[in-house]
Amino acid sequence: MFQIEDLWVSIDDKEVLKGINLHIKKGETHALFGKNGSGKTTLLMTIMGFGRYQVRQGRITFLGHDITHMPTYERAQLGIGMAFQRPPTIRGVKTKDILKVCAGGKMSVTALAFEYGFENFLDREINHGFSGGEIKKSELLQLVAQDPKLVLLDEPESGVDLESLQLIGQIIRRVLQKDLRRVDRHKAGLIITHTGYILNYLNADMGHVMAGGQIACQGHPMDILEHVKKSGYEECVRCLCFQN
Amino acid sequence: MPVLPELKEAAVKSKDKKAALGPDLDLLQFRRQAQDWSYDEKYASFEEQEKQHLLRAGIELTDLDHAGTFLQADRSIMHCKTSQPGLEILPIKEALKKYNGLPDYYWRLVPVDADKYTAATELELDNGYFIRALPGARISQPVEACLYIRTEGLAQHVHNIVVAEPGSHLHIITGCTTHPGVTSGLHLGISEFYVKKGAHLTFTMVHNWAENVHVRPRSAIIVEEGGVYLSNYIVLKPVKSVQMYPSVRLVGEGAVARLNSVVVAHPGSELDLGGRVVLEAPHSRAEVIARTVTTGGTAIARGHLIGKVPNIKAHLECRGLILAKQGIMYAVPELTGEVAGVEMSHEAAVGRIAQEEIEYLMARGLTEDEAASTIVRGFLNVEIEGLPQALRDDIERTIQETEKGL
């Protein structure tokens, strides 16, 4: 469904991603681990096609289309959606206006907001004065409305209190069709997580550890997480380099 | 007409005094003679094209859905009517006669000798409105006031006084505009607003002038204990120059002022706009918010908050978008705290639309142009109760035209 081959990416002429390969099948969810600055967010931003991220080499394909140089909105229309870690505040633009754009008339955004107790935010300017948890909720509800086939989540649990984490987990399950049998799922997901808490709410199929702009290790996400918790990323990367 | 001789004297002394801000104008360049337009009870003398043009300044030529209406064309009062008890509307010249010169209100907030424009208005007053909500009167529908230049090249001199008596509620929509055939002129408008104890005044002003019209409003407002003054100013159409700097004094405990402006500076326009609020009583609050777009003109957004006593709260915000290569935006936010215990803040941002915001919306499926439009639309979003639908539609059209410049 989604494939990255030998992807090299620069930001302002500085090489950040150095030969990434990644393959995600329909129904799968992959987790991305790695220290700050290892290139995780850059990878997601590149998949979304943002201007600052210059692809120097390699190819990204999605549902049989080469999207490597496709404009962001066409990727979105093709079925790629992203929940931002730190989305911008846009003054004067209301949350409901963006939800409506995402829904494209396919669902009632008011009903959606009521379902998750978000109705008081509909008339507020997007992200203006939102708490960390409110931002995440807003991002995920936009994804519910957008209903993308490939779901990119950049640290969906950061800044969220434990009580709200459960709800965030529920919404992600919905976006990724986790309550369907795997063969019936049409979605795929790629989740950046630092803490791994979010993995308690959904099973990820594969984990990748990024280091220095490369995928340094792959394995079962829970194994990786356990290893990182015990020995840290340095050790994790070293161990896997050794394995390779 | 009984007018204090010292006012005249001060005006004469200041008749050549340049204003502190804005391009200096030679008053002799403008006509002072205009035809006398006769009173028009049923708005029968307006052509269709003229009616449409007035609508764009928010003026519906009807007495329906209005608590009262006032229409001054050039120097003549063409319509003046009250349809709700508790509301008084008079041409200012009549009010001066009826109330013996309005000694408590006339030139009490705006100094007559501020500059040549205040002086000229006193020395050669055309007319203006006196609008008063009686104590406790809840005027539910808006009052519509129109100041209209119908003659090419005319200088219109207007003095307005608004009094919201204790406990009253009043919303005035003032549309200022020119005849569709008029391209140049000058509007001098003195406005003095008195918001008394517990009163609530909303003042919405829509400017829809022509490309070579100069505008010099001189406004001042005083708000007593528990009073609320809300001002909305909208100028979206080309005009040669506007310079104004209304000044609000919050003199009673818990008084509130909110000044909003939505401004588009077109090529050739010079807009020097500001607002000052002096917080003189405990628990008074103020908010001044200016949203300005330039599509090639010059826009200056000033704002000054002065906190004189503890336990006041005030915020000033100037946001500007430059949507053309030549546009100039100058934001001048000022805060003065004169004692400890004031809470005042300001925020000023000038620039183009942030790429990050555009890409965020593109990630939701909008094209780059659609994303930029959405941001401009949000920026200029005007949500004011009581605006006629025709004006809302016109604002929408103007936003669409503005977006074309992106």
Chai-1 contact restraints between the chains, C-beta under 6 A:
chainA,res_idxA,chainB,res_idxB,connection_type,confidence,min_distance_angstrom,max_distance_angstrom,comment,restraint_id
A,M48,B,A363,contact,1.0,0.0,6.0,A-B,restraint_1
A,F50,B,E359,contact,1.0,0.0,6.0,A-B,restraint_2
A,T72,B,M362,contact,1.0,0.0,6.0,A-B,restraint_3
A,T72,B,A363,contact,1.0,0.0,6.0,A-B,restraint_4
A,Y73,B,M362,contact,1.0,0.0,6.0,A-B,restraint_5
A,Y73,B,G365,contact,1.0,0.0,6.0,A-B,restraint_6
A,Y73,B,L366,contact,1.0,0.0,6.0,A-B,restraint_7
A,Y73,B,T367,contact,1.0,0.0,6.0,A-B,restraint_8
A,A76,B,A363,contact,1.0,0.0,6.0,A-B,restraint_9
A,A76,B,G365,contact,1.0,0.0,6.0,A-B,restraint_10
A,Q77,B,G365,contact,1.0,0.0,6.0,A-B,restraint_11
A,M82,B,A363,contact,1.0,0.0,6.0,A-B,restraint_12
A,P87,B,Y360,contact,1.0,0.0,6.0,A-B,restraint_13
A,P88,B,E356,contact,1.0,0.0,6.0,A-B,restraint_14
A,P88,B,E357,contact,1.0,0.0,6.0,A-B,restraint_15
A,P88,B,Y360,contact,1.0,0.0,6.0,A-B,restraint_16
A,I90,B,E357,contact,1.0,0.0,6.0,A-B,restraint_17
A,G92,B,G378,contact,1.0,0.0,6.0,A-B,restraint_18
A,G92,B,F379,contact,1.0,0.0,6.0,A-B,restraint_19
A,G92,B,N381,contact,1.0,0.0,6.0,A-B,restraint_20
A,V93,B,G378,contact,1.0,0.0,6.0,A-B,restraint_21
A,V101,B,R364,contact,1.0,0.0,6.0,A-B,restraint_22
A,C102,B,R364,contact,1.0,0.0,6.0,A-B,restraint_23
